[in-house]
Amino acid sequence: IAPFGSPIRLRLPSALERTGDFSQSRDNNGNLLPPLMDYQTGAPFPNQIIPAQRLYAPGVAVLSRYPLPTQEQAVGTNYNYQIAAPTYAQLTQQPAVRIDYQLSDKLRFSGKYSGQLQRPVTTPGQIPGFSDAYAPHPYIKNYGITVDYMISPATFIEGTYGRIQNELAGGNEAGILTNDEANRLKSLKDFPLLYPDAGVLPPESYGYKIMVETKPVFWDGKTVNLPPQFNWGGRIGAAPPQQRYPGWLNINRTQDVAVSMTHVTGRHTIKGGYYLNHSYKAQNANVSWQGTVNFGNDTNNALDSGFGYANAALGVFTQYTQQSKFVEGSMLYNQTEFYIQDNWKVTNRLTLDYGMRFVHQQPQYDQFGQESNFFPDKWKASDAQVLYIAGCSNGATTCSGNIRNAMDPRTGKILTAVGALNTQAAIGTPIPGTGNPLNGIIQAGNGIAKTNYIWPKLVVAPRFGFAYDVTGKSNWVVRGGGGLFYDRPDGNTVFSTPGNPPIATTKDLRNGLLTTLGQGLSPQPVPGMSTFQYDAKIPTSLQWQIGIQKSLPWGMV
């Protein structure tokens, strides 16, 4: 199997760029770079070289983590690293077993097992030896058992239980990273994190169980020590791969119970039944707790040198975000339904089917109460936080470099921090002590439903159908039917709601220097939310169909 197209082509930091020399560097079109700007002087760096004393060591360490290029970047190309696409071998089996046992004339059992089994293998990444990944449980297992019992010649009962489970490690790099550079502490232990303890996993989480089982290189028994995600901007067209926690490291298990009774009387076949669907899914809400640093070129960033790798070498970022903690949703729901229907052979030519289904569809929710929702009617303007704006420490209207800082719009006071050249990273963040960061936000189970949203507890779904033999000879038959149907929203609509404030929050910094972080500057978080309409409606569709069936001559079908 080849997980990537061939050949793999990337634009990696060159040996010269890792020393601050960008004199030979080319952009995404293969052209030499325009002059790199020095934010301290407002002028280009001489000869496109950043002086050694200006290099930011953790930023250079980011560049040095990647393998060296395999070739020089040519004019008109966007890559300097090329290899043939790696391959790996996989074996997939799909076993199926069914057993039927007639215990008596009235009682019958049947059971089945089916699955999809693969070998747990390490798949090569875009850069083999750098972003390889392992999926520990590539299995799908499905079990079912059915019991049929004839109470009388006209009445029988049937019951079924089924269970299916899979465990996935997919998305992002398609598994759990295995290479040494995936451990942030190897090369980036001095890289500043907005939340240094964000990677601590709760012991009750599924992720913790898998980390203990697989012992990846980035796991220390308590914390996932993966590096941040790095973005490089438009002038680096074939950027190196990330090293992320799986997009979904989860376990999915559903269990179903169905019981029905059928009774035949005269021209009627009456059936009633009960159905229960129980779902459990544990899955990480996202990977933003790793942090994302955008070093990309941006003309709105007064500190921007003009090239992503140069910004990293200087410690200049366009955006730096990180969620305060790892959050894994433990999602549950129970869906209960019961129904009654009748098949009535009104005449030898007309048959009617009609019935009613009653549906109790519990919302899917986090069993640990890690969700919250936003209520516009609870939001108060008087509780709104005040944000820092851009200001000039010399009193000018416009400015750049270290003169540009965060300013309190109420007083015009410039924010300063001991050891920080400037406070630009705090622009757009809340001023401490102002407002309520949970303005309009209510946690599930704390004044609202534990499910974080509600919808009708019971809905009904009428169904109707008919079949009419037009001629009485079964050569022309008209069939039709219609009904009301209810659907459950895709789980992805709620899987990101665990981790909303106050469970976790996010810092979002713009246009700053990494050197200022941890040097007396600690910007406040800016809450971000994934919400679901609180007083919702169950998705509903009205479906109908009608058709004409005509027999073909000579017994054809």
C-alpha positions, 0 to 999 in steps of 0.5 A, spaced: 500 500 500 502 506 498 499 512 502 501 517 498 502 519 491 509 518 488 514 522 488 513 525 495 516 533 494 517 537 500 520 544 501 524 543 507 529 548 511 536 548 508 542 547 511 543 555 510 537 557 512 538 553 519 544 558 520 540 564 518 542 565 511 536 566 506 541 569 500 539 562 496 532 561 498 526 561 493 519 561 494 513 557 492 514 559 485 522 557 485 524 565 485 529 568 489 526 571 496 524 579 496 528 582 501 527 580 508 525 585 513 528 587 520 522 589 524 527 592 529 530 597 523 524 597 518 530 595 513 532 589 509 537 584 512 543 585 509 545 580 504 538 576 506 542 574 512 540 574 519 545 576 524 547 570 529 545 574 535 538 575 532 537 568 532 532 565 536 534 558 539 527 555 539 525 557 533 532 555 529 530 548 533 524 547 529 527 548 523 533 543 525 528 538 526 527 536 519 531 532 515 536 536 510 533 537 503 535 532 498 537 537 492 537 544 491 530 548 489 530 549 482 527 555 478 520 554 477 519 549 483 517 549 490 520 543 493 527 541 495 526 534 498 524 528 493 523 521 495 519 515 492 513 514 495 514 509 501 509 503 501 507 498 507 504 491 507 497 490 510 493 483 511 485 484 511 481 479 513 473 479 513 471 473 517 463 471 518 460 465 522 453 463 522 450 458 527 442 456 526 439 451 531 432 449 532 431 447 539 424 444 538 418 445 533 417 452 537 423 454 538 429 457 534 436 460 535 441 463 531 447 467 532 452 470 527 459 473 528 462 478 522 468 482 522 474 486 519 481 484 522 487 488 520 494 487 522 496 493 527 502 495 523 506 502 522 505 506 516 510 510 513 509 518 513 510 523 508 517 523 511 519 516 513 522 516 520 519 522 522 512 522 521 510 514 521 504 512 525 501 506 528 494 504 529 493 499 535 486 496 534 484 495 527 479 491 528 471 491 527 467 486 531 460 484 530 456 479 534 448 478 534 443 473 536 436 472 535 431 467 538 424 465 535 418 462 539 412 460 536 406 461 542 401 458 537 400 457 530 397 464 529 402 468 534 410 468 534 415 472 538 422 474 536 428 477 539 434 480 537 441 482 540 446 485 537 453 489 538 458 492 534 465 495 536 471 498 533 477 502 535 480 507 531 486 511 530 486 515 524 486 522 521 492 527 521 498 522 521 493 516 521 495 513 527 500 514 533 506 517 532 512 513 533 519 517 531 523 520 536 522 527 533 515 526 535 517 527 542 517 535 544 522 534 549 527 531 544 528 538 540 523 543 543 523 543 550 525 550 550 519 552 546 514 556 550 507 553 550 501 558 552 499 552 557 505 547 558 500 542 562 495 542 556 497 535 554 495 531 561 491 526 560 485 524 564 486 517 567 479 515 566 480 517 558 480 512 553 486 516 550 490 514 557 488 507 556 491 507 549 497 511 551 499 506 557 498 500 552 502 503 547 507 507 550 509 512 545 515 516 545 512 522 547 508 519 553 511 520 560 506 516 563 502 522 565 502 527 559 502 527 551 509 531 549 507 532 542 510 539 539 505 544 536 503 544 529 507 549 525 504 553 519 509 556 514 505 561 510 504 562 502 511 562 500 512 555 502 508 551 498 510 544 499 510 545 507 513 539 511 508 534 515 505 535 522 506 531 528 499 531 531 495 527 536 490 522 532 484 526 529 480 521 532 483 516 537 476 513 539 472 507 541 465 506 538 460 501 541 453 500 539 448 495 542 441 494 540 435 490 542 429 489 538 423 485 540 417 484 536 410 479 536 406 478 530 399 475 530 395 473 524 387 473 525 383 473 519 385 478 514 389 481 519 397 480 520 398 485 526 405 486 529 408 490 535 415 491 537 420 495 541 427 497 539 433 500 544 439 502 541 445 504 546 451 508 543 458 509 547 463 513 543 469 516 547 473 521 542 478 526 543 474 533 542 480 536 537 488 537 537 488 544 539 491 543 546 498 541 542 498 549 540 498 551 533 504 556 531 503 560 524 510 563 522 507 565 515 508 571 512 503 576 513 503 584 511 498 585 517 504 583 521 508 589 523 514 584 525 513 579 519 520 578 515 516 576 509 518 568 509 516 563 514 522 560 515 525 566 517 520 568 522 521 562 525 529 563 526 527 570 529 521 568 533 516 572 530 509 569 529 503 571 526 498 567 530 499 562 536 493 559 539 493 553 544 487 550 548 488 550 555 487 542 556 486 535 553 479 534 553 476 527 551 468 526 550 465 520 553 459 520 549 452 516 550 445 516 548 439 511 548 434 511 543 428 507 545 422 506 540 416 502 540 411 501 534 404 497 532 402 496 525 397 492 521 397 488 514 390 488 512 388 484 506 381 488 505 380 484 498 383 479 494 385 485 490 387 490 495 392 490 501 393 496 506 399 497 511 398 502 516 401 503 523 404 508 528 412 508 531 413 512 537 420 515 538 424 517 544 430 519 541 435 522 547 440 527 545 447 524 544 451 527 550 458 527 554 457 523 561 462 527 565 458 533 564 464 536 559 459 540 555 456 547 555 452 552 551 451 559 549 445 563 551 444 569 547 439 572 552 443 570 558 449 575 555 449 582 558 453 587 555 455 590 562 459 583 563 463 584 556 470 583 557 474 589 554 480 587 549 487 591 548 487 594 542 494 597 538 497 603 541 504 606 540 508 607 546 511 614 543 504 617 543 504 617 535 498 615 531 501 609 527 507 605 529 511 599 528 517 595 531 517 595 538 514 601 539 507 598 537 504 595 543 497 593 547 493 599 549 487 599 554 482 603 550 479 606 556 485 609 559 490 609 553 495 606 558 500 602 554 501 595 557 508 593 559 512 587 561 518 586 564 523 583 560 519 583 554 521 588 548 513 589 546 506 587 548 504 586 541 502 579 542 496 581 547 493 586 542 486 583 541 486 579 548 481 581 554 484 585 559 485 582 566 479 583 571 474 586 566 467 583 564 465 575 565 469 570 561 463 566 561 458 571 559 452 567 557 455 560 557 452 555 562 455 548 563 451 542 562 447 540 568 448 546 571 441 549 570 440 546 563 439 539 561 445 534 562 445 533 555 447 540 553 441 541 549 433 538 548 428 536 543 421 533 544 421 527 548 416 523 544 415 524 537 410 519 533 411 517 526 405 514 522 406 510 516 401 508 510 402 503 504 397 500 499 398 495 494 392 494 489 391 489 483 388 493 478 385 487 473 385 481 479 390 477 475 396 480 478 399 483 471 398 490 473 399 492 480 399 499 483 403 500 490 404 506 494 406 509 501 408 514 505 410 516 512 414 520 517 421 519 519 426 521 524 433 522 523 439 523 528 444 528 527 451 526 525 455 525 531 460 530 529 455 536 530 456 534 538 463 531 538 467 538 539 462 541 544 466 537 550 471 542 551 467 549 551 469 554 557 469 553 563 471 546 561 477 549 557 479 555 554 483 557 548 489 563 548 489 566 541 495 571 540 496 575 534 503 578 531 508 577 536 514 575 538 516 568 542 521 571 546 516 575 550 512 569 552 514 567 559 517 574 560 512 577 564 507 577 558 501 572 560 495 574 555 488 572 557 484 567 553 479 568 548 473 563 549 471 559 543 465 555 542 462 549 539 455 550 540 448 546 538 441 549 538 439 548 545 431 548 544 432 543 538 428 539 533 429 532 531 430 532 524 424 530 520 423 528 513 416 526 510 417 521 504 412 517 499 413 513 493 408 510 488 409 505 482 406 501 477 408 494 476 407 490 470 408 483 469 412 481 462 410 476 457 413 469 457 414 469 464 420 474 464 421 478 470 
